[in-house]
Amino acid sequence: MDDKRILLDYGSGGKASQRLISELFMHHFDNPMLTQMDDAAFLNIQGPLSMSTDTFTVDPIFFPGGNIGSLAVHGTVNDVAMLGAKPLYLSCAYIIEEGLEFSVLEEIVISMAKAAKEAGVAIVTGDTKVVPKGTVDKIFINTTGVGQMIVEDYPSGSKARPGDAVIISGTMGDHGLTILAQREGLTFDTPVESDCASLNGLTQRLIEEVGDIHVLRDPTRGGLATTLNEIAGQSGVGIDVEEDAIPVNDGVRSGCSFLGMDPLYLANEGKLICILPGDKADKALELLRSEPLGTGAVCIGTVTEDNAGKVILVTPLGGRRMLNMLEGEQLPRIC
């Protein structure tokens, strides 16, 4: 395409729109379902499904470890997978600000195609809208994911039981602090990078090779602390967490100390929480640590009958304090 910037004409539905679709989106997202160019995609799926939708408005749109395009794929793939499903298909819809550089949009689309291929999903339908300059900040992306359930008794936030082990797949707070640092032009002695990644390979192995997984969640907005509180409330149980057991990268720890933030409330985009019977914890940890995205997996606590609906943080000195849910927005537009 000859234009260096996105024009309002590209959202018109006419020839300019067709050029954008055929020369950019179809070129990079090419698959038999998408190339039919119908108003909807025909999906031949049998049995129960998992479905999730999300809209991504992250600022800045490029950051160490990814961009808004790869994040949109990873975020929706992970949400579908956390219910115990194999993600198969994605839709994507773009709201683009007039004047956005075409090269920027192309880089985002390329990264989406790469992320989708790595996750084993196909982008099968979508939509593009171009709005006048100033009515949206560069680009927003909505993605919807559909997956086929691979387990009948699927994981849910309401299924944590006393005696269960609480496992996380790695360090906390990487994505949230990376976005803040990039947005504000901050640098730290130890560089930080988003953990943005698709976790469906991990979740499928946990379900098929370990089994009896009670809860799977990805602690995104609100971080680990908020997500654990959600699970405790949904299940009507207490959760005790060992503060010393929670891994945090040195750059995130020092950055949070400098900024007065708590990494347990910062978003993650490539980590999961797995809650399962305590006697299966070792097997789950061994499996997770055998995968590149789970090498830092640790057991951080247990589910209890006490303090229903609450999360208790056990300090290194043996003290106990409430780890409350995040109140309000600590860091807007992190995903």
N, C-alpha and C positions, 0 to 999 in steps of 0.2 A: 504494500500500500504506500502511496506517495506522501500522504499527509504525515507530518511529524507530531501532530497533536490530535486528540480526539475532538471531533466536531459534533455539534448538536445533530447534524444530519445522520450520524451513525445510530441514533436512536429513533429514527423516523419510521423504520419498517420498510423503507424503499431500497433502492439500489445500493446506497451507501451502507445501510445495515447489512445487506446481503454480502457485500464485500468484506465487512468486518467479520461476519460469522464464518464465511467460507475460507478466508485467507488467514484468519488468526485462530479462532476457536476450533473449527473443524480440522484445521491442519494439525493442531497439537493434541486435541482430544479424540482423534479419529477412532471410531469403533463402529461395528455394524448397526447397532441400535441408534446411535446418534446420526449417522449418515442417512438414515431414512428421512430426516428433516420433517417429521410429522409434528403436530402440536403436542403430542405426548409420546412417551416411550412405552413400547410393549415389553413387559417384563414377565417372563415365564418362571414364576416361583411357586412352589407348592409348600404347604404347611405354614406354621406360625411364623410371623415376621417381627423384627425389631425395626423401629423407625424413629429418627430424631431429626430435628432441624435447628439451625443456629445462624445468627447473623454476626459477621465479623467487621468490627470498626476500629481495629487496633491502630494506635498512633504512637510511633511512626509506622509506616507501612512496610519498611525494611528494617531489620534488626539482626544482630549477630545470632546466627542459628536458624534464620528463616525469614519469611515475609508474610504478608496477609494472605497470599495465595496458598502457600504450603500449610499455614496455620488453619485455613478454612477446611482443607482436606483432613488434616490430622485431627482437628477438634471434633468433626462430625463422625469420622471413622471410629474414634475412641468412644464417643457417646453410644453409638450403635453396639459396639463390641462389649461394653460394660454390662449389658443385659444378658450376655451369654449367646451372642449371635455372631455369625460370620458376615461382615459387611460385604455387599456385592455392588451396589449401585449408588451413585450420587447425582443429584441435580445441583446446578449452580446458577445463581442469578446475580448480576452485577448492576450496581448503581454507580455510574461514572460521572465525575465532574467534567464539564466541558473544559477543554484546554489541557487535560492530563496528557503528558508525553506518551506517544504511542509506544516508544521503547520501554517505558515503565510498565504499561499494561502487558506488553508482550513478555517481559521478564516474569511478571506475576503469573500469567497463563502457563508459561513453560514450567515454572516451579510447581504449579498445581498438577500439571500432567505428570511430572516426575513423581510427585508425592502419591498420586493416585496409582500409578504403575507399581511403585514399591509396596503399597498397601494391598494391591490385588483387587482394586475396585475400578469400575468404569463410570465415567461421567457421561450420562445417557440423555440428558435434556437440560435446558437452561434458558436464560432470558437476559437481555441487555437493555438497560435504560441509560440514556445520557441526559443529564439535567444541567441547567444553566450554571455558570460559574458562581460559586459562593453558596449554592443551595445544598451541597454535600462536600465533605472534606476529602478530596481526591478520589477515593473509591471505597465503597462498602460491598461486601460479598455475603450472600445468603447461600448456604448449602443445606440440602436435605439428604439424609442417608437412609438406605433400606438394606436390611440384612436378614439372612435366614437363620432361625434359631437352631442351635446345635445341641441344646440340652432342654429337656422338658421341665425339670425343676430349676428354673433359671435364677441367677443371682439377683438380689434386690436389697435395697437399703433397709427393708423391713424384716430381714431374715437373720440378723446378727443374734447369736445366742450366748448366754453365759458359758464361760469356758473356752470360747473361740479365741484364736490368736489374731492379732492385728499386724499385718505385714505391709510395708511400703517398698516400692521397687527401686528407690534411690533417693538422691538428695532433694531437699525441699527449697522452693523459692526462686529457682533459677530464672524462670520465664518472667516473673513479675519484676524482679530487680533489673533484669536486662532491659525491659521496656522502659522502666523509669530512667535508667542511666542513659539510654539512647535518646530519650525524649528531652532530657534536661542537659545533655552534653556532659555527663559526669564520667569520670574515669577512676578506676580503682587500681591499687598495686597488683592485685590478681584479677585478670580480666573475667568478665561474666558473659555467659552465652545462654540463650534460650534452650530448653530441653525439648522443644517442639518435635514430636514424633508420633507415628501411628503405633498403637499398642495391640492391635488385633491378633498379631502372631503370638504375643505373650498370653493374652486372655484365652485363646483357643487351646494352647498347650496346657494351661492350668486346668481348664474345664475337662479336657479329654484325658490328660495323663495323671492329674492329681484327684480331681473330682470332689464332689460335695462342697463346692465353693458357695458360701452363703452370701457374700457381698463382694461386688467389684465396683469401684468408683474411681474416677480420675479427679483429683483435687484441684480444680481450676480456680475460678473466681472465689475469693475468700480463703483459699489455701487449705492446708491440712486441717487446721483447727476448726474451720467452719464446716468442712465436709464431715469430719468425725461427729460434730454436734448434730448435723442433719441425720446421720445414721443412728446415733443414740436415740434421737427423738422418734424416728420412724419405727425403730425396733423396740422401744420402751426398755432399754437396757442402759447400764453405765459402761463407760470405757475408761480404763486406766492406761495412761501413756507414760513411759519412762523418758524424761527429757533428754538424758544422756544418750539414749539409743537413736535419736532422730538425727540422720546425717544432713549436714549443711555444708556446701562448698565454702572454702576459705574466702573467696571473693564476695559471696553472698553474705556470709557472716560479718565480715568487716564492713561491707557497704551498709548493711542494716544497722550495725552498731553506730556508724557515722551519721546515718539519717534518722536514727531513733525509730526504726521499724522492726517488726517481728517477722522473721522468715516463715513462721508457721501460718501466717495469714496471707502470704504472697502466692500468686497463682503459679501453677505448674501446668505444662502442656505436653508432657511426655512421661508422666509417672502415674502409677496406679496404687490404690489401696485394695488389698485382698484380705478378707476376713473369712476364716474357715476353722473347722475343729482343731483344737490345740494339738492333737496327736498327728495332724497332717502338716503341721507348720514346717518341719524339717524338710519334708519332700518338696513342698512348694518353694522353699528358699533355695534348695539345690537346683530345681528347675529354672527358677528366675535367674540365678547367678550364672547359669550356663548360656544365657542369652545376652547379646551386647546391650540391650536396653534394660537389663535387670541385674547387671553385675554388682550394683550397690544395694541390693535388696537386704532388708533387715526386719526382724520382728521388733516392734516398738511398744507392744502392750497387749492387754487382754480385755475381753468383754466380761462384765460382772453383773451380778444381780443388784448390787447396791447403786445408789445415786442414779436411778432410772432417768434417762433423758439428758444426762450430764457427762461431760468429759473431764477427768481429773488428771492433772499433770503432776507426776511424781518427780521432785527435784533431786539433784545429785546428793543432797544432804538428807534425803528422806522426807522432806516436807511435801505437803499436798496442797494444790490450789486448783481452783476452777479454771479450765481453759474454755472461755466463753466463745460463742459465735461472734463473728465480726459484726460490729454495729455500723451500718452505713457503708459508704464506698471509700476504701483506703486508697485505691489507685484506679481511676477511671480509664476506660478504653485500653485494657490490657489484652483483649482478644476480640 
